[in-house]
Amino acid sequence: KQEIQHIFYNDQLRESLLDDHYLPPTPPPPVSANAPDHDDAQEQEQEQEEMLDSTFSLSVSDINNINGNGNGNSNNNNKASLPSLTDPESGHAAASDDTIVLYPDSEKNEEWPSHHMSSPNYKLLPWSQRQLKQLENPVEKCEELYDILLGVQRVLQENMDTETGKQPYLDESPLVMKQRWDKIIEELYDRDKQKFDCSKIPDVFDSCRYDLLHNRHILRKLPLARLWLLTELLASFVMPQEYGLSREMKLQVSRGACRPLFDDIAANIKQHCLTNDNTSRTFLYFTSESYLHSLRNALILSDIPANKYVAADIEGMECSYFSHGVIRVYEDPECHPNSPNRFYVRIGFSPGAHANPLVDVERQVASVEVPGPLNGRFPLDKFLKFLSEHPPKTIKKDGSV
């Protein structure tokens, strides 16, 4: 939380984390019909880059509209007054802290200098860099989002005060719906510190998805498309960073959290999938979103992904309702019994019901996406070795392990 907060409020730090050589390549403009043909290698590379760019949930026009570069109008003249974001004594913008306390609520309160995030060893992953670049100014996006959320409060209050008020989805009362949003909005902006709490953005995202899908009839007066675009843009950067920012941090968090799960998966594969006994060969694990993020990070940061484009896609994958991963173990009878390629695994991940909640509002449903492949044939012995590896050592201040 502290490091994401520091990125939001430190322009210089954000610029230092954007490495043009580290970012995924942007697809070139379309080639005209009269242009000479490219060779096969160039065409294949362009197709892969276009495939990567198509995974982004927000289009270029959407980003331009949000950043004020397009023709979209956000009706700023009708904005509700946002609480002052300036220092009440000096009148200047609130200054950001020079240091980061990673453990504010424990005895591990050693301060890390802010420059550790701009060291050569400290790099955001490609998807995170792309999303941060699209955000441009995260605080301005938070201000506009907060302004719309104040409108949500007013609409919900009007719905409560009207005799013909509309009923929320299922058994939720208008009062409970109003209280739910009051809590989210209060926690999103700290009036004393005059700062937004970026750790609350996932809560805003979850509630927006739910209410835009099920309670749109109550919120029709609001700019719902704009609300969703801003929420999704902010959440696309914040949510993947909750489980580590740099590659080393993500590895340490993910492998530490997934250690018991990995041990259990390895034991079940050895005991049930590699024998001829009449036994169960399907195992289901039900866990939390944090474990899914950790599992995904542990996989994409290993040598399991088939290529960098697949890994970058999975890195930005949202873990929504019914998100899941599938690990399949196969046997190739044509290989020699002692061949390392006799048994292999294929891994797929699904973001679950992650579709735009404004698309299929009438049915109030969101379809669950089928798992996308993370790899091809990955030898089972290498996979078991991956499961048995220990988490990396403690991360040092310079970002190394």
Secondary structure, DSSP 4 states (H G I P E B T S, - for coil): -HHHHHHHH-HHHHHHH--TTTSPPPPPPPPPTTSPPPPHHHHHHHHHHHHHHHT-SS-HHHHHHHTT-SS----GGGPPPPPP-B-TTT-SBPPPPSEEES-TTSS--PEEEGGGGGSTT--B-HHHHHHHHHHS-HHHHHHHHHHHHHHHHHHHHHHHHSTTPPPPSTT--HHHHHHHHHHHHHHHEETTTTEE-GGGHHHHHHHHHHHHHH-TTTSTTS-HHHHHHHHHHHHHHHHHHTT-SBHHHHHHHHHHHHHHHHHHHHHHIIIIISS-SS----------HHHHHHHHHHHHTTT-SSSHHHHHHHHT----TT-EEEEEEEE-TTS-TT-TTSEEEEEEEE--S-S-TTTSTTTT--PPPPPEE--S-EEHHHHHHHHHPPPPPPPPTTS--
